[in-house]
């Protein structure tokens, strides 16, 4: 559930940033706001990767715990 909430917030923030910052796709010039947008998108990509790593670690820990609980001693 938290991952779905993160994706929803990420999509909303990305949409807002693009609508506020990028005004013209007809020129090759890059404005400060577009550079800011690139930094923002790289940051959100890093956050997404870290969140995925965290979820993988949690799933591995749960699987290991379930494996220990399921084996007779």
N, C-alpha and C positions, 0 to 999 in steps of 0.2 A: 504494500500500500504506500509506503513512504517513497518508493522509487517512482510510482505513478504520479504522486504529488510533486516530486522533484521534476519529472518530465513536463508536467503541466505548467509549473512555475517557470521552467527553462524556456518553454515555447512562448509563453506570454511575455517574458522579459526580452527575448530575442525579437519577437514581433514589434514590441514597443520601441526597442532600440533602433531597429531598421527603419521604422516609420518616422522616428524623430531625427535620425542622423543622415540617412541616405535619401537625398532629394533628386539626384540626377544620375542616370545611367548612360548618358549620351556623351560623356567626356572621359578622357583618360586621367585627368587630374585627380589626385587624391587629397581630400580635405582632411583637416584635423579630426573632424567627427568620424570620418570613415576609418582613420587610423585607430581611433578610440574603439570603434566597432570591432576592428580586427583583434585588438587586445582583449576586448570583452569576450568575443567568441572563442579565442584561445583559452581564456581563463575558464569559461564554462565547459570547454572540452576537457580540460585537466580535472575539473571537479567531477565530471561524468566518469572519467576513467578511475578516479580515486573511489568514487561511490561504488562502481562495479567491483573494484578490488576488495572493498570492504564487504560487499555482499558475498563475494566468492569465499572470503575467509570465514564469514559467518556460516555459510552453507557447509564448508568443509568441517568446521568445528561441530556443527550439528550432526553431520554424517558420522564423524568419528565418535561422538558421544552416543549416538544411536547404535553404532556398531559395538561399542563397549557394553551397552545396556542389554543388547540382544544376545550376547554370548554367555554361555554358562561358565561359572567359575569353579 
